Amino acid sequence: MTAVGGPKSKAAQVADVLRDEIKRMEPGERLPTQRELVDRFGFAGQTVQNGLSILRAEGLIESAGNLGNFVAGGAAGGDVRDDIKEIRSQIQALSERLAVLESAGRPGAA
């Protein structure tokens, strides 16, 4: 795998292989984990992460944080983000309720 300017970086090699696989995947389908890709390619984690970053920059994949990377264009990425927003909202509401209960339980609280 060589380009006009010389050999491709390992990250570019990862991106090339995954780009070909993504063509055969459905939008919203989950990619292998970073750990699985490290084992598969035999490259350092940062190298694999850089390869995934190339694909994100190209708009081919979307990251859902700790949930992994997904083929772009599917509802899965958006659904996950919506779920995260909902969970954050619920945590905020529970935190506010807890603060009220804690203040009510203090001596001298009105």
C-alpha positions in Angstrom: 0.0 0.0 0.0 1.9 3.0 -1.2 0.8 6.5 -2.1 2.4 8.9 -4.5 4.2 10.6 -1.6 5.5 7.4 -0.1 4.2 4.6 2.1 0.9 5.2 3.9 0.9 5.6 7.7 -0.4 2.8 9.8 -3.4 4.9 10.7 -4.2 5.5 7.0 -3.9 1.7 6.5 -6.4 1.1 9.3 -8.8 3.7 7.7 -8.4 2.1 4.3 -9.3 -1.4 5.5 -12.2 -0.2 7.6 -13.4 2.1 4.8 -13.8 -1.0 2.5 -15.6 -2.9 5.2 -18.0 0.0 5.9 -19.1 -0.1 2.3 -20.6 -3.5 3.1 -22.2 -2.5 6.4 -25.6 -1.0 7.1 -26.0 2.6 8.5 -26.1 2.4 12.3 -24.2 -0.8 12.4 -21.5 -1.0 15.1 -17.8 -1.3 14.3 -15.6 -3.6 16.2 -14.2 -2.2 19.5 -10.9 -0.4 19.5 -9.4 -3.3 21.5 -10.6 -5.7 18.9 -9.1 -3.6 16.1 -5.8 -3.3 18.1 -5.6 -7.1 18.3 -6.6 -7.5 14.7 -4.2 -5.0 13.2 -1.4 -5.4 15.7 -0.9 -1.6 15.9 -0.9 0.6 19.0 -4.2 1.8 20.4 -3.4 5.4 19.4 -2.7 4.3 15.9 -6.1 2.6 15.6 -7.8 5.6 17.2 -6.1 7.9 14.6 -7.4 5.6 11.9 -10.9 5.9 13.3 -10.5 9.7 13.5 -9.8 9.7 9.8 -13.1 7.9 9.2 -15.0 10.3 11.5 -13.5 13.3 9.7 -14.7 11.8 6.4 -18.2 11.4 7.9 -18.2 7.6 7.4 -18.5 6.8 11.1 -20.0 8.4 14.2 -18.7 8.0 17.7 -21.1 7.3 20.6 -18.5 7.7 23.3 -18.0 4.5 25.4 -20.6 2.8 23.3 -18.4 2.6 20.3 -18.3 3.7 16.7 -21.1 3.2 14.3 -21.5 3.5 10.5 -22.8 7.0 9.8 -26.3 7.6 8.4 -28.2 5.4 10.7 -30.5 6.3 13.5 -28.4 4.5 16.1 -26.0 7.4 16.6 -28.8 9.9 17.0 -30.7 7.6 19.2 -27.7 7.1 21.5 -27.2 10.9 21.8 -30.9 11.4 22.6 -30.7 8.7 25.2 -27.6 10.3 26.8 -29.4 13.7 26.9 -32.4 12.1 28.6 -30.2 10.4 31.1 -28.4 13.6 31.9 -31.7 15.4 32.3 -32.9 12.7 34.7 -29.7 12.9 36.7 -30.1 16.7 37.0 -33.6 16.3 38.2 -32.6 13.7 40.8 -29.7 15.9 42.0 -32.1 18.8 42.5 -34.5 16.6 44.5 -31.6 15.2 46.6 -30.4 18.7 47.4 -34.0 19.7 48.5 -34.2 16.6 50.7 -30.8 17.1 52.2 -31.5 20.7 53.0 -34.9 19.8 54.6 -33.2 17.2 56.8 -30.6 19.7 58.3 -31.3 21.2 61.7 -32.4 24.8 61.4 -33.6 24.4 57.8 -36.8 26.2 57.1 
